[in-house]
Amino acid sequence: MTGEYRLLPGLLKALVFASVLSGTLRHDSVDRQHATQH
């Protein structure tokens, strides 16, 4: 377990990047649905 601490910064960056990316993708799809409905 002690040797895995070196992976933490990269893992956190990947996690933040993935959450931001999924948030923007979800926002885009919601906007697209509203645009097609009106």
Residue frames relative to the residue before (quaternion, step in Angstrom):
aa qw qx qy qz dx dy dz
M 1.0000 0.0000 0.0000 0.0000 0.00 0.00 0.00
T 0.6432 0.5573 -0.3395 0.4006 3.59 1.01 -0.73
G 0.6713 0.5145 -0.3030 0.4391 3.60 1.03 -0.71
E 0.6221 0.5799 -0.3374 0.4036 3.58 1.20 -0.38
Y 0.4827 0.6798 -0.4382 0.3360 3.60 1.23 -0.15
R 0.5743 0.5870 -0.3849 0.4214 3.60 1.17 -0.45
L 0.6659 0.5129 -0.3027 0.4493 3.59 1.13 -0.58
L 0.5094 0.7039 -0.4051 0.2846 3.58 1.17 -0.46
P 0.6666 0.4980 -0.3468 0.4329 3.69 0.70 -0.84
G 0.6731 0.4818 -0.2983 0.4752 3.58 0.90 -0.88
L 0.6426 0.5247 -0.3216 0.4564 3.56 1.03 -0.80
L 0.6556 0.5041 -0.3121 0.4676 3.57 0.97 -0.83
K 0.6344 0.5200 -0.3322 0.4656 3.59 0.98 -0.79
A 0.6577 0.5029 -0.3098 0.4675 3.57 0.94 -0.88
L 0.6463 0.5251 -0.3198 0.4521 3.58 1.00 -0.81
V 0.6641 0.4901 -0.2983 0.4794 3.58 0.92 -0.90
F 0.6472 0.5211 -0.3155 0.4582 3.57 0.96 -0.88
A 0.6689 0.4995 -0.3010 0.4610 3.58 0.93 -0.90
S 0.6702 0.4935 -0.3135 0.4573 3.59 0.94 -0.83
V 0.6437 0.5049 -0.3209 0.4772 3.59 1.00 -0.78
L 0.6582 0.5136 -0.3073 0.4567 3.56 0.95 -0.89
S 0.6727 0.4783 -0.3048 0.4751 3.60 0.89 -0.87
G 0.6274 0.5374 -0.3406 0.4490 3.59 1.05 -0.69
T 0.6804 0.4675 -0.2961 0.4805 3.59 0.93 -0.84
L 0.6350 0.5203 -0.3368 0.4611 3.59 1.00 -0.75
R 0.6530 0.5012 -0.3175 0.4708 3.56 0.96 -0.85
H 0.6376 0.5236 -0.3232 0.4635 3.59 1.01 -0.80
D 0.6427 0.5229 -0.3192 0.4601 3.58 0.97 -0.82
S 0.6809 0.4857 -0.3029 0.4568 3.58 0.85 -0.91
V 0.6310 0.5188 -0.3357 0.4691 3.60 1.03 -0.73
D 0.6500 0.5056 -0.3195 0.4689 3.60 0.93 -0.84
R 0.6492 0.5195 -0.3195 0.4545 3.57 0.96 -0.84
Q 0.6394 0.5187 -0.3314 0.4607 3.60 0.98 -0.78
H 0.6570 0.4997 -0.3165 0.4674 3.58 0.93 -0.84
A 0.6484 0.5259 -0.3221 0.4464 3.58 0.99 -0.80
T 0.6978 0.4598 -0.2849 0.4695 3.59 0.96 -0.79
Q 0.6363 0.5434 -0.3399 0.4293 3.60 1.10 -0.57
H 0.7234 0.4510 -0.2657 0.4502 3.60 0.97 -0.78
